[in-house]
Amino acid sequence: MRNFGLAWADADDVPRAFVVSYKKASAGQRKTELEAAGSTQVRIVETKPGQLLAAQT
Protein backbone atom coordinates (compact mmCIF):
# COMPACT_ATOMS: atom_id res chain seq x y z
CA MET A 1 0.00 0.00 0.00
CA ARG A 2 1.27 3.47 -0.88
CA ASN A 3 0.66 6.40 1.47
CA PHE A 4 0.66 10.10 0.68
CA GLY A 5 0.92 13.25 2.79
CA LEU A 6 0.44 16.91 1.92
CA ALA A 7 2.66 19.96 2.32
CA TRP A 8 1.61 23.51 1.48
CA ALA A 9 1.79 27.20 2.37
CA ASP A 10 -1.38 28.59 3.95
CA ALA A 11 -3.03 31.87 2.96
CA ASP A 12 -0.55 33.76 5.20
CA ASP A 13 2.44 31.99 3.56
CA VAL A 14 3.10 29.86 6.65
CA PRO A 15 4.51 26.42 5.71
CA ARG A 16 2.27 23.51 6.79
CA ALA A 17 2.20 19.72 6.48
CA PHE A 18 -0.22 16.92 7.37
CA VAL A 19 1.18 14.19 9.56
CA VAL A 20 -1.46 11.70 8.46
CA SER A 21 -1.39 9.25 5.58
CA TYR A 22 -3.85 9.42 2.74
CA LYS A 23 -4.60 7.15 -0.17
CA LYS A 24 -3.82 8.88 -3.48
CA ALA A 25 -7.48 9.71 -4.22
CA SER A 26 -8.06 11.14 -0.74
CA ALA A 27 -4.86 13.20 -0.96
CA GLY A 28 -6.05 14.66 -4.26
CA GLN A 29 -9.39 15.60 -2.74
CA ARG A 30 -7.70 17.26 0.26
CA LYS A 31 -5.35 19.14 -2.11
CA THR A 32 -8.38 20.55 -3.94
CA GLU A 33 -9.91 21.64 -0.61
CA LEU A 34 -6.68 23.36 0.50
CA GLU A 35 -6.36 25.23 -2.81
CA ALA A 36 -10.00 26.35 -2.60
CA ALA A 37 -9.25 27.74 0.88
CA GLY A 38 -6.44 29.91 -0.52
CA SER A 39 -3.44 27.69 0.18
CA THR A 40 -0.55 27.75 -2.30
CA GLN A 41 2.30 25.43 -3.28
CA VAL A 42 0.16 22.41 -2.35
CA ARG A 43 2.00 19.19 -3.13
CA ILE A 44 1.25 15.52 -2.59
CA VAL A 45 4.22 13.57 -1.27
CA GLU A 46 4.56 9.78 -1.09
CA THR A 47 5.40 8.73 2.48
CA LYS A 48 6.43 5.58 4.30
CA PRO A 49 4.60 4.27 7.39
CA GLY A 50 5.63 6.29 10.45
CA GLN A 51 7.32 9.02 8.39
CA LEU A 52 6.72 12.60 9.51
CA LEU A 53 6.38 15.03 6.66
CA ALA A 54 8.22 18.33 7.11
CA ALA A 55 6.51 21.60 6.23
CA GLN A 56 7.74 23.40 3.13
CA THR A 57 10.16 26.28 3.55
mmCIF file as Biopython writes it, N, C-alpha, C and O atoms, coordinates in Angstrom:
data_model
#
loop_
_atom_site.group_PDB
_atom_site.id
_atom_site.type_symbol
_atom_site.label_atom_id
_atom_site.label_alt_id
_atom_site.label_comp_id
_atom_site.label_asym_id
_atom_site.label_entity_id
_atom_site.label_seq_id
_atom_site.pdbx_PDB_ins_code
_atom_site.Cartn_x
_atom_site.Cartn_y
_atom_site.Cartn_z
_atom_site.occupancy
_atom_site.B_iso_or_equiv
_atom_site.auth_seq_id
_atom_site.auth_asym_id
_atom_site.pdbx_PDB_model_num
ATOM 1   N N  . MET A ? 1  ? 0.844   -1.186 0.000  1.0 0.0 1  A 1 
ATOM 2   C CA . MET A ? 1  ? 0.000   0.000  0.000  1.0 0.0 1  A 1 
ATOM 3   C C  . MET A ? 1  ? 0.885   1.243  0.000  1.0 0.0 1  A 1 
ATOM 4   O O  . MET A ? 1  ? 1.871   1.316  0.734  1.0 0.0 1  A 1 
ATOM 5   N N  . ARG A ? 2  ? 0.528   2.202  -0.817 1.0 0.0 2  A 1 
ATOM 6   C CA . ARG A ? 2  ? 1.266   3.466  -0.875 1.0 0.0 2  A 1 
ATOM 7   C C  . ARG A ? 2  ? 0.506   4.506  -0.075 1.0 0.0 2  A 1 
ATOM 8   O O  . ARG A ? 2  ? -0.723  4.562  -0.125 1.0 0.0 2  A 1 
ATOM 9   N N  . ASN A ? 3  ? 1.247   5.338  0.671  1.0 0.0 3  A 1 
ATOM 10  C CA . ASN A ? 3  ? 0.658   6.404  1.473  1.0 0.0 3  A 1 
ATOM 11  C C  . ASN A ? 3  ? 1.158   7.751  0.970  1.0 0.0 3  A 1 
ATOM 12  O O  . ASN A ? 3  ? 2.263   7.866  0.438  1.0 0.0 3  A 1 
ATOM 13  N N  . PHE A ? 4  ? 0.321   8.765  1.151  1.0 0.0 4  A 1 
ATOM 14  C CA . PHE A ? 4  ? 0.663   10.098 0.682  1.0 0.0 4  A 1 
ATOM 15  C C  . PHE A ? 4  ? 0.335   11.120 1.767  1.0 0.0 4  A 1 
ATOM 16  O O  . PHE A ? 4  ? -0.660  10.982 2.479  1.0 0.0 4  A 1 
ATOM 17  N N  . GLY A ? 5  ? 1.172   12.138 1.887  1.0 0.0 5  A 1 
ATOM 18  C CA . GLY A ? 5  ? 0.922   13.254 2.788  1.0 0.0 5  A 1 
ATOM 19  C C  . GLY A ? 5  ? 0.839   14.524 1.965  1.0 0.0 5  A 1 
ATOM 20  O O  . GLY A ? 5  ? 1.041   14.496 0.751  1.0 0.0 5  A 1 
ATOM 21  N N  . LEU A ? 6  ? 0.543   15.632 2.616  1.0 0.0 6  A 1 
ATOM 22  C CA . LEU A ? 6  ? 0.441   16.913 1.921  1.0 0.0 6  A 1 
ATOM 23  C C  . LEU A ? 6  ? 1.300   17.953 2.614  1.0 0.0 6  A 1 
ATOM 24  O O  . LEU A ? 6  ? 1.396   17.979 3.841  1.0 0.0 6  A 1 
ATOM 25  N N  . ALA A ? 7  ? 1.922   18.805 1.822  1.0 0.0 7  A 1 
ATOM 26  C CA . ALA A ? 7  ? 2.663   19.959 2.324  1.0 0.0 7  A 1 
ATOM 27  C C  . ALA A ? 7  ? 2.193   21.162 1.518  1.0 0.0 7  A 1 
ATOM 28  O O  . ALA A ? 7  ? 1.907   21.036 0.327  1.0 0.0 7  A 1 
ATOM 29  N N  . TRP A ? 8  ? 2.109   22.333 2.157  1.0 0.0 8  A 1 
ATOM 30  C CA . TRP A ? 8  ? 1.606   23.512 1.476  1.0 0.0 8  A 1 
ATOM 31  C C  . TRP A ? 8  ? 1.977   24.770 2.256  1.0 0.0 8  A 1 
ATOM 32  O O  . TRP A ? 8  ? 2.524   24.691 3.356  1.0 0.0 8  A 1 
ATOM 33  N N  . ALA A ? 9  ? 1.679   25.907 1.687  1.0 0.0 9  A 1 
ATOM 34  C CA . ALA A ? 9  ? 1.787   27.201 2.366  1.0 0.0 9  A 1 
ATOM 35  C C  . ALA A ? 9  ? 0.360   27.709 2.522  1.0 0.0 9  A 1 
ATOM 36  O O  . ALA A ? 9  ? -0.400  27.737 1.554  1.0 0.0 9  A 1 
ATOM 37  N N  . ASP A ? 10 ? -0.010  28.114 3.745  1.0 0.0 10 A 1 
ATOM 38  C CA . ASP A ? 10 ? -1.380  28.593 3.953  1.0 0.0 10 A 1 
ATOM 39  C C  . ASP A ? 10 ? -1.546  29.997 3.387  1.0 0.0 10 A 1 
ATOM 40  O O  . ASP A ? 10 ? -0.612  30.553 2.810  1.0 0.0 10 A 1 
ATOM 41  N N  . ALA A ? 11 ? -2.721  30.561 3.549  1.0 0.0 11 A 1 
ATOM 42  C CA . ALA A ? 11 ? -3.029  31.873 2.962  1.0 0.0 11 A 1 
ATOM 43  C C  . ALA A ? 11 ? -2.108  32.983 3.469  1.0 0.0 11 A 1 
ATOM 44  O O  . ALA A ? 11 ? -1.948  34.007 2.805  1.0 0.0 11 A 1 
ATOM 45  N N  . ASP A ? 12 ? -1.500  32.784 4.645  1.0 0.0 12 A 1 
ATOM 46  C CA . ASP A ? 12 ? -0.554  33.765 5.204  1.0 0.0 12 A 1 
ATOM 47  C C  . ASP A ? 12 ? 0.891   33.408 4.887  1.0 0.0 12 A 1 
ATOM 48  O O  . ASP A ? 12 ? 1.804   33.990 5.473  1.0 0.0 12 A 1 
ATOM 49  N N  . ASP A ? 13 ? 1.122   32.470 3.977  1.0 0.0 13 A 1 
ATOM 50  C CA . ASP A ? 13 ? 2.445   31.988 3.557  1.0 0.0 13 A 1 
ATOM 51  C C  . ASP A ? 13 ? 3.206   31.247 4.653  1.0 0.0 13 A 1 
ATOM 52  O O  . ASP A ? 13 ? 4.436   31.199 4.631  1.0 0.0 13 A 1 
ATOM 53  N N  . VAL A ? 14 ? 2.480   30.673 5.607  1.0 0.0 14 A 1 
ATOM 54  C CA . VAL A ? 14 ? 3.102   29.864 6.655  1.0 0.0 14 A 1 
ATOM 55  C C  . VAL A ? 14 ? 3.179   28.420 6.157  1.0 0.0 14 A 1 
ATOM 56  O O  . VAL A ? 14 ? 2.159   27.853 5.766  1.0 0.0 14 A 1 
ATOM 57  N N  . PRO A ? 15 ? 4.388   27.808 6.166  1.0 0.0 15 A 1 
ATOM 58  C CA . PRO A ? 15 ? 4.514   26.421 5.713  1.0 0.0 15 A 1 
ATOM 59  C C  . PRO A ? 15 ? 3.749   25.467 6.631  1.0 0.0 15 A 1 
ATOM 60  O O  . PRO A ? 15 ? 3.784   25.613 7.853  1.0 0.0 15 A 1 
ATOM 61  N N  . ARG A ? 16 ? 3.062   24.493 6.040  1.0 0.0 16 A 1 
ATOM 62  C CA . ARG A ? 16 ? 2.271   23.513 6.793  1.0 0.0 16 A 1 
ATOM 63  C C  . ARG A ? 16 ? 2.484   22.129 6.188  1.0 0.0 16 A 1 
ATOM 64  O O  . ARG A ? 16 ? 2.921   21.996 5.045  1.0 0.0 16 A 1 
ATOM 65  N N  . ALA A ? 17 ? 2.167   21.099 6.980  1.0 0.0 17 A 1 
ATOM 66  C CA . ALA A ? 17 ? 2.197   19.724 6.480  1.0 0.0 17 A 1 
ATOM 67  C C  . ALA A ? 17 ? 1.239   18.879 7.299  1.0 0.0 17 A 1 
ATOM 68  O O  . ALA A ? 17 ? 1.050   19.125 8.491  1.0 0.0 17 A 1 
ATOM 69  N N  . PHE A ? 18 ? 0.633   17.883 6.662  1.0 0.0 18 A 1 
ATOM 70  C CA . PHE A ? 18 ? -0.216  16.923 7.368  1.0 0.0 18 A 1 
ATOM 71  C C  . PHE A ? 18 ? 0.640   15.752 7.810  1.0 0.0 18 A 1 
ATOM 72  O O  . PHE A ? 18 ? 1.463   15.248 7.045  1.0 0.0 18 A 1 
ATOM 73  N N  . VAL A ? 19 ? 0.448   15.328 9.026  1.0 0.0 19 A 1 
ATOM 74  C CA . VAL A ? 19 ? 1.178   14.188 9.564  1.0 0.0 19 A 1 
ATOM 75  C C  . VAL A ? 19 ? 0.241   12.984 9.619  1.0 0.0 19 A 1 
ATOM 76  O O  . VAL A ? 19 ? 0.272   12.202 10.568 1.0 0.0 19 A 1 
ATOM 77  N N  . VAL A ? 20 ? -0.573  12.852 8.612  1.0 0.0 20 A 1 
ATOM 78  C CA . VAL A ? 20 ? -1.456  11.695 8.458  1.0 0.0 20 A 1 
ATOM 79  C C  . VAL A ? 20 ? -1.206  11.112 7.075  1.0 0.0 20 A 1 
ATOM 80  O O  . VAL A ? 20 ? -0.689  11.798 6.193  1.0 0.0 20 A 1 
ATOM 81  N N  . SER A ? 21 ? -1.560  9.886  6.889  1.0 0.0 21 A 1 
ATOM 82  C CA . SER A ? 21 ? -1.386  9.251  5.585  1.0 0.0 21 A 1 
ATOM 83  C C  . SER A ? 21 ? -2.721  9.160  4.859  1.0 0.0 21 A 1 
ATOM 84  O O  . SER A ? 21 ? -3.746  8.803  5.439  1.0 0.0 21 A 1 
ATOM 85  N N  . TYR A ? 22 ? -2.677  9.489  3.596  1.0 0.0 22 A 1 
ATOM 86  C CA . TYR A ? 22 ? -3.849  9.418  2.740  1.0 0.0 22 A 1 
ATOM 87  C C  . TYR A ? 22 ? -3.603  8.413  1.630  1.0 0.0 22 A 1 
ATOM 88  O O  . TYR A ? 22 ? -2.458  8.156  1.259  1.0 0.0 22 A 1 
ATOM 89  N N  . LYS A ? 23 ? -4.673  7.850  1.104  1.0 0.0 23 A 1 
ATOM 90  C CA . LYS A ? 23 ? -4.595  7.149  -0.169 1.0 0.0 23 A 1 
ATOM 91  C C  . LYS A ? 23 ? -4.505  8.234  -1.233 1.0 0.0 23 A 1 
ATOM 92  O O  . LYS A ? 23 ? -4.871  9.381  -0.977 1.0 0.0 23 A 1 
ATOM 93  N N  . LYS A ? 24 ? -4.027  7.890  -2.413 1.0 0.0 24 A 1 
ATOM 94  C CA . LYS A ? 24 ? -3.817  8.881  -3.476 1.0 0.0 24 A 1 
ATOM 95  C C  . LYS A ? 24 ? -5.088  9.676  -3.775 1.0 0.0 24 A 1 
ATOM 96  O O  . LYS A ? 24 ? -5.028  10.899 -3.896 1.0 0.0 24 A 1 
ATOM 97  N N  . ALA A ? 25 ? -6.232  9.008  -3.897 1.0 0.0 25 A 1 
ATOM 98  C CA . ALA A ? 25 ? -7.481  9.709  -4.224 1.0 0.0 25 A 1 
ATOM 99  C C  . ALA A ? 25 ? -7.867  10.677 -3.114 1.0 0.0 25 A 1 
ATOM 100 O O  . ALA A ? 25 ? -8.300  11.794 -3.398 1.0 0.0 25 A 1 
ATOM 101 N N  . SER A ? 26 ? -7.720  10.275 -1.869 1.0 0.0 26 A 1 
ATOM 102 C CA . SER A ? 26 ? -8.061  11.144 -0.741 1.0 0.0 26 A 1 
ATOM 103 C C  . SER A ? 26 ? -7.112  12.334 -0.666 1.0 0.0 26 A 1 
ATOM 104 O O  . SER A ? 26 ? -7.532  13.446 -0.347 1.0 0.0 26 A 1 
ATOM 105 N N  . ALA A ? 27 ? -5.834  12.104 -0.959 1.0 0.0 27 A 1 
ATOM 106 C CA . ALA A ? 27 ? -4.861  13.196 -0.957 1.0 0.0 27 A 1 
ATOM 107 C C  . ALA A ? 27 ? -5.219  14.222 -2.030 1.0 0.0 27 A 1 
ATOM 108 O O  . ALA A ? 27 ? -5.109  15.427 -1.801 1.0 0.0 27 A 1 
ATOM 109 N N  . GLY A ? 28 ? -5.643  13.752 -3.187 1.0 0.0 28 A 1 
ATOM 110 C CA . GLY A ? 28 ? -6.050  14.661 -4.260 1.0 0.0 28 A 1 
ATOM 111 C C  . GLY A ? 28 ? -7.259  15.492 -3.870 1.0 0.0 28 A 1 
ATOM 112 O O  . GLY A ? 28 ? -7.330  16.680 -4.186 1.0 0.0 28 A 1 
ATOM 113 N N  . GLN A ? 29 ? -8.205  14.873 -3.187 1.0 0.0 29 A 1 
ATOM 114 C CA . GLN A ? 29 ? -9.389  15.601 -2.736 1.0 0.0 29 A 1 
ATOM 115 C C  . GLN A ? 29 ? -9.003  16.660 -1.706 1.0 0.0 29 A 1 
ATOM 116 O O  . GLN A ? 29 ? -9.492  17.788 -1.762 1.0 0.0 29 A 1 
ATOM 117 N N  . ARG A ? 30 ? -8.134  16.304 -0.774 1.0 0.0 30 A 1 
ATOM 118 C CA . ARG A ? 30 ? -7.703  17.264 0.259  1.0 0.0 30 A 1 
ATOM 119 C C  . ARG A ? 30 ? -6.906  18.401 -0.364 1.0 0.0 30 A 1 
ATOM 120 O O  . ARG A ? 30 ? -7.011  19.543 0.082  1.0 0.0 30 A 1 
ATOM 121 N N  . LYS A ? 31 ? -6.103  18.103 -1.400 1.0 0.0 31 A 1 
ATOM 122 C CA . LYS A ? 31 ? -5.350  19.142 -2.111 1.0 0.0 31 A 1 
ATOM 123 C C  . LYS A ? 31 ? -6.310  20.164 -2.715 1.0 0.0 31 A 1 
ATOM 124 O O  . LYS A ? 31 ? -6.091  21.371 -2.610 1.0 0.0 31 A 1 
ATOM 125 N N  . THR A ? 32 ? -7.368  19.675 -3.344 1.0 0.0 32 A 1 
ATOM 126 C CA . THR A ? 32 ? -8.376  20.552 -3.936 1.0 0.0 32 A 1 
ATOM 127 C C  . THR A ? 32 ? -9.012  21.441 -2.872 1.0 0.0 32 A 1 
ATOM 128 O O  . THR A ? 32 ? -9.223  22.632 -3.103 1.0 0.0 32 A 1 
ATOM 129 N N  . GLU A ? 33 ? -9.318  20.871 -1.709 1.0 0.0 33 A 1 
ATOM 130 C CA . GLU A ? 33 ? -9.907  21.643 -0.606 1.0 0.0 33 A 1 
ATOM 131 C C  . GLU A ? 33 ? -8.948  22.718 -0.105 1.0 0.0 33 A 1 
ATOM 132 O O  . GLU A ? 33 ? -9.369  23.845 0.157  1.0 0.0 33 A 1 
ATOM 133 N N  . LEU A ? 34 ? -7.678  22.389 0.029  1.0 0.0 34 A 1 
ATOM 134 C CA . LEU A ? 34 ? -6.681  23.364 0.498  1.0 0.0 34 A 1 
ATOM 135 C C  . LEU A ? 34 ? -6.535  24.517 -0.491 1.0 0.0 34 A 1 
ATOM 136 O O  . LEU A ? 34 ? -6.476  25.680 -0.091 1.0 0.0 34 A 1 
ATOM 137 N N  . GLU A ? 35 ? -6.477  24.193 -1.782 1.0 0.0 35 A 1 
ATOM 138 C CA . GLU A ? 35 ? -6.355  25.230 -2.806 1.0 0.0 35 A 1 
ATOM 139 C C  . GLU A ? 35 ? -7.585  26.121 -2.819 1.0 0.0 35 A 1 
ATOM 140 O O  . GLU A ? 35 ? -7.458  27.331 -3.003 1.0 0.0 35 A 1 
ATOM 141 N N  . ALA A ? 36 ? -8.767  25.560 -2.629 1.0 0.0 36 A 1 
ATOM 142 C CA . ALA A ? 36 ? -9.998  26.350 -2.596 1.0 0.0 36 A 1 
ATOM 143 C C  . ALA A ? 36 ? -10.020 27.292 -1.386 1.0 0.0 36 A 1 
ATOM 144 O O  . ALA A ? 36 ? -10.667 28.339 -1.419 1.0 0.0 36 A 1 
ATOM 145 N N  . ALA A ? 37 ? -9.311  26.912 -0.327 1.0 0.0 37 A 1 
ATOM 146 C CA . ALA A ? 37 ? -9.250  27.736 0.884  1.0 0.0 37 A 1 
ATOM 147 C C  . ALA A ? 37 ? -8.148  28.799 0.802  1.0 0.0 37 A 1 
ATOM 148 O O  . ALA A ? 37 ? -7.931  29.541 1.760  1.0 0.0 37 A 1 
ATOM 149 N N  . GLY A ? 38 ? -7.453  28.875 -0.337 1.0 0.0 38 A 1 
ATOM 150 C CA . GLY A ? 38 ? -6.443  29.914 -0.521 1.0 0.0 38 A 1 
ATOM 151 C C  . GLY A ? 38 ? -5.009  29.467 -0.271 1.0 0.0 38 A 1 
ATOM 152 O O  . GLY A ? 38 ? -4.097  30.292 -0.305 1.0 0.0 38 A 1 
ATOM 153 N N  . SER A ? 39 ? -4.794  28.194 -0.024 1.0 0.0 39 A 1 
ATOM 154 C CA . SER A ? 39 ? -3.435  27.694 0.178  1.0 0.0 39 A 1 
ATOM 155 C C  . SER A ? 39 ? -2.699  27.635 -1.152 1.0 0.0 39 A 1 
ATOM 156 O O  . SER A ? 39 ? -3.313  27.462 -2.205 1.0 0.0 39 A 1 
ATOM 157 N N  . THR A ? 40 ? -1.375  27.781 -1.096 1.0 0.0 40 A 1 
ATOM 158 C CA . THR A ? 40 ? -0.553  27.751 -2.302 1.0 0.0 40 A 1 
ATOM 159 C C  . THR A ? 40 ? 0.512   26.676 -2.166 1.0 0.0 40 A 1 
ATOM 160 O O  . THR A ? 40 ? 0.707   26.120 -1.085 1.0 0.0 40 A 1 
ATOM 161 N N  . GLN A ? 41 ? 1.191   26.390 -3.245 1.0 0.0 41 A 1 
ATOM 162 C CA . GLN A ? 41 ? 2.296   25.429 -3.279 1.0 0.0 41 A 1 
ATOM 163 C C  . GLN A ? 41 ? 1.890   24.075 -2.693 1.0 0.0 41 A 1 
ATOM 164 O O  . GLN A ? 41 ? 2.705   23.407 -2.057 1.0 0.0 41 A 1 
ATOM 165 N N  . VAL A ? 42 ? 0.646   23.671 -2.900 1.0 0.0 42 A 1 
ATOM 166 C CA . VAL A ? 42 ? 0.160   22.407 -2.353 1.0 0.0 42 A 1 
ATOM 167 C C  . VAL A ? 42 ? 0.781   21.273 -3.152 1.0 0.0 42 A 1 
ATOM 168 O O  . VAL A ? 42 ? 0.703   21.250 -4.380 1.0 0.0 42 A 1 
ATOM 169 N N  . ARG A ? 43 ? 1.400   20.332 -2.446 1.0 0.0 43 A 1 
ATOM 170 C CA . ARG A ? 43 ? 1.998   19.188 -3.127 1.0 0.0 43 A 1 
ATOM 171 C C  . ARG A ? 43 ? 1.679   17.908 -2.378 1.0 0.0 43 A 1 
ATOM 172 O O  . ARG A ? 43 ? 1.613   17.883 -1.149 1.0 0.0 43 A 1 
ATOM 173 N N  . ILE A ? 44 ? 1.485   16.859 -3.138 1.0 0.0 44 A 1 
ATOM 174 C CA . ILE A ? 44 ? 1.247   15.524 -2.587 1.0 0.0 44 A 1 
ATOM 175 C C  . ILE A ? 44 ? 2.589   14.800 -2.587 1.0 0.0 44 A 1 
ATOM 176 O O  . ILE A ? 44 ? 3.293   14.767 -3.595 1.0 0.0 44 A 1 
ATOM 177 N N  . VAL A ? 45 ? 2.930   14.217 -1.431 1.0 0.0 45 A 1 
ATOM 178 C CA . VAL A ? 45 ? 4.222   13.565 -1.272 1.0 0.0 45 A 1 
ATOM 179 C C  . VAL A ? 45 ? 4.012   12.124 -0.826 1.0 0.0 45 A 1 
ATOM 180 O O  . VAL A ? 45 ? 3.286   11.871 0.136  1.0 0.0 45 A 1 
ATOM 181 N N  . GLU A ? 46 ? 4.645   11.174 -1.523 1.0 0.0 46 A 1 
ATOM 182 C CA . GLU A ? 46 ? 4.560   9.783  -1.089 1.0 0.0 46 A 1 
ATOM 183 C C  . GLU A ? 46 ? 5.348   9.626  0.207  1.0 0.0 46 A 1 
ATOM 184 O O  . GLU A ? 46 ? 6.466   10.128 0.323  1.0 0.0 46 A 1 
ATOM 185 N N  . THR A ? 47 ? 4.763   8.927  1.184  1.0 0.0 47 A 1 
ATOM 186 C CA . THR A ? 47 ? 5.400   8.731  2.484  1.0 0.0 47 A 1 
ATOM 187 C C  . THR A ? 47 ? 5.483   7.252  2.817  1.0 0.0 47 A 1 
ATOM 188 O O  . THR A ? 47 ? 4.804   6.422  2.213  1.0 0.0 47 A 1 
ATOM 189 N N  . LYS A ? 48 ? 6.319   6.942  3.779  1.0 0.0 48 A 1 
ATOM 190 C CA . LYS A ? 48 ? 6.434   5.579  4.301  1.0 0.0 48 A 1 
ATOM 191 C C  . LYS A ? 48 ? 5.736   5.525  5.656  1.0 0.0 48 A 1 
ATOM 192 O O  . LYS A ? 48 ? 5.629   6.556  6.320  1.0 0.0 48 A 1 
ATOM 193 N N  . PRO A ? 49 ? 5.262   4.369  6.084  1.0 0.0 49 A 1 
ATOM 194 C CA . PRO A ? 49 ? 4.602   4.266  7.388  1.0 0.0 49 A 1 
ATOM 195 C C  . PRO A ? 49 ? 5.490   4.837  8.506  1.0 0.0 49 A 1 
ATOM 196 O O  . PRO A ? 49 ? 6.671   4.503  8.602  1.0 0.0 49 A 1 
ATOM 197 N N  . GLY A ? 50 ? 4.915   5.684  9.333  1.0 0.0 50 A 1 
ATOM 198 C CA . GLY A ? 50 ? 5.631   6.285  10.449 1.0 0.0 50 A 1 
ATOM 199 C C  . GLY A ? 50 ? 6.445   7.516  10.092 1.0 0.0 50 A 1 
ATOM 200 O O  . GLY A ? 50 ? 6.999   8.159  10.983 1.0 0.0 50 A 1 
ATOM 201 N N  . GLN A ? 51 ? 6.533   7.862  8.819  1.0 0.0 51 A 1 
ATOM 202 C CA . GLN A ? 51 ? 7.317   9.016  8.389  1.0 0.0 51 A 1 
ATOM 203 C C  . GLN A ? 51 ? 6.573   10.302 8.710  1.0 0.0 51 A 1 
ATOM 204 O O  . GLN A ? 51 ? 5.373   10.409 8.457  1.0 0.0 51 A 1 
ATOM 205 N N  . LEU A ? 52 ? 7.283   11.278 9.267  1.0 0.0 52 A 1 
ATOM 206 C CA . LEU A ? 52 ? 6.719   12.597 9.510  1.0 0.0 52 A 1 
ATOM 207 C C  . LEU A ? 52 ? 7.099   13.497 8.350  1.0 0.0 52 A 1 
ATOM 208 O O  . LEU A ? 52 ? 8.267   13.564 7.965  1.0 0.0 52 A 1 
ATOM 209 N N  . LEU A ? 53 ? 6.144   14.168 7.809  1.0 0.0 53 A 1 
ATOM 210 C CA . LEU A ? 53 ? 6.375   15.034 6.661  1.0 0.0 53 A 1 
ATOM 211 C C  . LEU A ? 53 ? 6.705   16.432 7.154  1.0 0.0 53 A 1 
ATOM 212 O O  . LEU A ? 53 ? 5.945   17.009 7.931  1.0 0.0 53 A 1 
ATOM 213 N N  . ALA A ? 54 ? 7.824   16.982 6.716  1.0 0.0 54 A 1 
ATOM 214 C CA . ALA A ? 54 ? 8.222   18.329 7.114  1.0 0.0 54 A 1 
ATOM 215 C C  . ALA A ? 54 ? 7.460   19.367 6.301  1.0 0.0 54 A 1 
ATOM 216 O O  . ALA A ? 54 ? 7.142   19.150 5.132  1.0 0.0 54 A 1 
ATOM 217 N N  . ALA A ? 55 ? 7.174   20.489 6.935  1.0 0.0 55 A 1 
ATOM 218 C CA . ALA A ? 55 ? 6.512   21.597 6.235  1.0 0.0 55 A 1 
ATOM 219 C C  . ALA A ? 55 ? 7.477   22.176 5.208  1.0 0.0 55 A 1 
ATOM 220 O O  . ALA A ? 55 ? 8.694   22.100 5.376  1.0 0.0 55 A 1 
ATOM 221 N N  . GLN A ? 56 ? 6.933   22.746 4.160  1.0 0.0 56 A 1 
ATOM 222 C CA . GLN A ? 56 ? 7.744   23.399 3.131  1.0 0.0 56 A 1 
ATOM 223 C C  . GLN A ? 56 ? 8.395   24.637 3.710  1.0 0.0 56 A 1 
ATOM 224 O O  . GLN A ? 56 ? 7.872   25.247 4.642  1.0 0.0 56 A 1 
ATOM 225 N N  . THR A ? 57 ? 9.530   25.002 3.160  1.0 0.0 57 A 1 
ATOM 226 C CA . THR A ? 57 ? 10.158  26.277 3.553  1.0 0.0 57 A 1 
ATOM 227 C C  . THR A ? 57 ? 10.282  27.161 2.375  1.0 0.0 57 A 1 
ATOM 228 O O  . THR A ? 57 ? 10.784  28.279 2.492  1.0 0.0 57 A 1 
#
